[in-house]
């Protein structure tokens, strides 16, 4: 179903990165498959044991800034995470439907802000291998604010720094809990991405409207 957006009520696009603008396949492959494989190799344990250990570490910090922190994982797993991530850059891919959408949004005079929980080094790597930086007016890693999107402190600090109008902002993310957090803060327009990973089945959102192709959000009118 095509989400109904009143573009005359939207000035700012606040957009997640991984799974929203970029195919989440890269991150899912790296963290769910490559990291356990590397852990097993580096620490001389079985792949099953490595998967369980890594999974347990993930569970302990889910929903916190550490979950997204490369420094935390390098220390915790005793792996050269940055080096290993650079080995799989061939999987980094901008969604095909994103450039036309963002180009039309820019022509319509919308402010385009990227807001990611990814570590600044991960953001830099994605920019290096896509033209994402050129498609956005500004990019923000939540690490710069000391809190992730699941935390209300992030929204308060971002608002103080950027000064966007929550009532005239559209926030798009592939995580329902993160959309809940944005709604609590007061972001008026919220959408979930049903197909963040091109290689996995579509997600079902329970509490927010969602879509599977940015073409469904067009045309974008100017304000």
C-alpha positions as CSV (number, residue, x, y, z in Angstrom):
1,X,0.0,0.0,0.0
2,X,1.3,3.4,-0.9
3,X,1.9,5.6,2.2
4,X,0.0,8.8,2.2
5,X,2.3,11.8,2.7
6,X,1.3,15.4,2.7
7,X,4.5,16.9,1.4
8,X,3.3,20.5,2.1
9,X,3.7,19.6,5.8
10,X,7.2,18.3,5.5
11,X,10.4,20.4,5.3
12,X,13.0,18.0,6.6
13,X,13.9,14.4,5.6
14,X,15.7,12.7,8.5
15,X,17.0,9.4,7.1
16,X,18.7,6.3,8.6
17,X,21.6,4.9,6.6
18,X,22.0,1.1,6.9
19,X,18.9,-0.7,5.7
20,X,17.2,2.6,4.8
21,X,19.5,4.2,2.2
22,X,22.0,1.4,1.9
23,X,21.3,-2.3,1.4
24,X,21.6,-3.9,4.9
25,X,23.0,-7.1,3.3
26,X,26.6,-5.8,3.8
27,X,26.2,-5.3,7.6
28,X,24.2,-8.5,8.1
29,X,26.8,-10.5,6.2
30,X,29.6,-8.9,8.1
31,X,28.3,-9.1,11.7
32,X,26.2,-12.3,11.5
33,X,28.6,-14.4,9.4
34,X,32.0,-12.9,8.8
35,X,32.6,-11.8,12.4
36,X,31.9,-15.3,13.9
37,X,34.1,-16.8,11.2
38,X,37.0,-14.5,11.9
39,X,36.5,-15.0,15.7
40,X,36.8,-18.8,15.3
41,X,39.9,-18.3,13.2
42,X,41.6,-15.8,15.4
43,X,40.8,-17.4,18.7
44,X,41.0,-21.0,17.6
45,X,37.5,-22.1,18.6
46,X,34.8,-23.9,16.6
47,X,32.5,-21.9,14.4
48,X,29.5,-23.0,16.5
49,X,31.2,-21.8,19.7
50,X,32.2,-18.5,18.0
51,X,28.6,-17.9,16.8
52,X,27.3,-18.4,20.3
53,X,29.9,-16.2,22.0
54,X,29.4,-13.4,19.5
55,X,25.6,-13.7,19.7
56,X,25.8,-13.4,23.5
57,X,28.0,-10.3,23.3
58,X,25.5,-8.8,20.9
59,X,22.5,-9.5,23.2
60,X,24.3,-7.8,26.2
61,X,24.5,-4.4,24.5
62,X,21.6,-4.4,22.0
63,X,19.9,-1.0,21.9
64,X,22.9,0.9,23.3
65,X,25.6,2.9,21.7
66,X,28.1,0.2,22.3
67,X,26.2,-2.1,19.9
68,X,27.2,0.2,17.1
69,X,30.7,1.1,18.3
70,X,33.7,-0.3,16.3
71,X,36.0,0.5,19.2
72,X,33.9,-1.5,21.6
73,X,33.8,-4.6,19.3
74,X,37.5,-4.4,18.6
75,X,38.2,-4.5,22.3
76,X,35.5,-7.0,23.3
77,X,36.1,-9.5,20.5
78,X,39.8,-8.8,20.2
79,X,39.5,-8.6,16.4
80,X,40.8,-6.0,14.0
81,X,37.2,-5.0,13.1
82,X,38.1,-2.0,10.9
83,X,40.5,-4.1,8.8
84,X,38.0,-6.9,8.5
85,X,35.2,-4.5,7.4
86,X,37.4,-3.2,4.7
87,X,37.7,-6.7,3.2
88,X,34.0,-6.9,2.4
89,X,33.4,-3.4,0.8
90,X,32.3,-5.1,-2.4
91,X,28.9,-5.7,-0.6
92,X,28.3,-2.0,0.2
93,X,25.5,-0.8,-2.1
94,X,23.2,2.1,-2.3
95,X,19.6,1.1,-2.8
96,X,18.6,1.6,-6.5
97,X,15.5,3.5,-5.6
98,X,17.3,6.0,-3.3
99,X,19.1,8.4,-5.7
100,X,16.0,9.4,-7.7
101,X,14.1,10.0,-4.5
102,X,16.8,12.1,-2.9
103,X,17.4,14.1,-6.1
104,X,13.7,14.9,-6.3
105,X,13.6,15.8,-2.7
106,X,16.5,18.2,-3.2
107,X,14.8,19.8,-6.2
108,X,11.7,20.3,-4.1
109,X,13.7,22.2,-1.5
110,X,13.6,19.6,1.3
111,X,16.4,19.5,3.8
112,X,18.1,16.1,3.6
113,X,19.8,14.9,6.8
114,X,21.3,11.5,7.4
115,X,21.2,10.2,10.9
116,X,23.0,6.9,11.6
117,X,23.8,4.9,14.7
118,X,26.9,3.7,12.8
119,X,30.3,4.6,14.1
120,X,31.9,7.6,12.3
121,X,34.5,5.3,10.7
122,X,31.8,3.0,9.4
123,X,30.0,6.1,8.0
124,X,33.2,7.2,6.3
125,X,33.7,3.7,4.8
126,X,30.2,3.8,3.3
127,X,30.8,7.3,1.9
128,X,34.1,6.1,0.4
129,X,32.3,3.4,-1.6
130,X,29.0,5.2,-2.5
131,X,28.0,8.7,-3.5
132,X,25.8,9.0,-0.4
133,X,27.5,12.0,0.9
134,X,26.7,14.0,-2.2
135,X,23.0,13.1,-1.9
136,X,22.7,14.5,1.7
137,X,22.9,18.1,3.0
138,X,24.4,16.9,6.3
139,X,25.3,13.6,7.9
140,X,25.4,12.8,11.6
141,X,26.6,9.8,13.5
142,X,24.9,9.5,16.8
143,X,28.3,8.8,18.4
144,X,29.0,12.5,18.1
145,X,26.1,13.1,20.5
146,X,27.0,10.4,22.9
147,X,23.6,8.5,22.6
148,X,21.9,6.3,20.0
149,X,18.5,6.8,18.4
150,X,16.9,4.5,20.9
151,X,17.7,7.1,23.6
152,X,15.7,10.3,24.0
153,X,18.9,12.2,24.8
154,X,20.0,11.7,21.2
155,X,16.9,13.5,19.9
156,X,17.2,16.3,22.4
157,X,20.9,16.9,21.5
158,X,20.3,16.6,17.8
159,X,17.5,19.1,17.9
160,X,19.6,21.5,19.9
161,X,22.4,21.2,17.4
162,X,20.4,21.3,14.1
163,X,17.2,23.0,15.0
164,X,14.8,21.1,12.8
165,X,11.1,21.3,13.4
166,X,9.9,17.8,14.6
167,X,6.4,18.6,13.5
168,X,7.5,19.2,9.9
169,X,10.0,16.3,9.7
170,X,9.7,12.9,8.0
171,X,11.9,10.2,9.7
172,X,12.6,7.0,7.8
173,X,14.2,4.0,9.5
174,X,14.1,0.2,9.2
175,X,13.9,-0.4,13.0
176,X,10.4,-0.2,14.6
177,X,11.8,0.5,18.1
178,X,13.8,3.4,16.7
179,X,10.6,4.8,15.1
180,X,9.0,4.5,18.4
181,X,11.7,6.5,20.0
182,X,11.4,9.2,17.3
183,X,7.6,9.3,17.9
184,X,8.1,9.7,21.6
185,X,10.3,12.7,20.9
186,X,7.6,14.3,18.7
187,X,8.6,13.6,15.1
188,X,5.3,13.9,13.3
189,X,5.9,11.8,10.1
190,X,7.3,8.3,10.4
191,X,7.9,5.5,7.9
192,X,9.5,2.0,8.2
193,X,11.4,0.3,5.4
194,X,10.1,-3.2,4.8
195,X,13.0,-4.5,2.8
196,X,16.2,-3.3,4.4
197,X,18.2,-6.4,3.3
198,X,17.7,-7.2,-0.4
199,X,18.5,-10.9,0.4
200,X,15.9,-11.4,3.2
201,X,12.1,-11.6,3.3
202,X,10.2,-8.3,3.9
203,X,9.6,-7.1,7.5
204,X,6.2,-6.4,8.9
205,X,5.8,-3.2,10.9
206,X,3.2,-3.4,13.7
207,X,2.9,0.2,14.9
208,X,4.1,2.4,11.9
209,X,3.3,2.8,8.3
210,X,5.9,1.3,6.0
211,X,6.9,0.9,2.3
212,X,9.2,-1.2,0.1
213,X,10.2,1.3,-2.7
214,X,11.0,5.0,-2.5
215,X,9.1,5.5,-5.8
216,X,5.9,5.0,-3.7
217,X,6.7,8.2,-1.9
218,X,6.9,10.3,-5.0
219,X,6.1,12.8,-6.4
220,X,7.6,15.2,-3.9
221,X,6.1,18.7,-4.0
222,X,8.0,21.8,-3.0
223,X,6.9,23.8,0.1
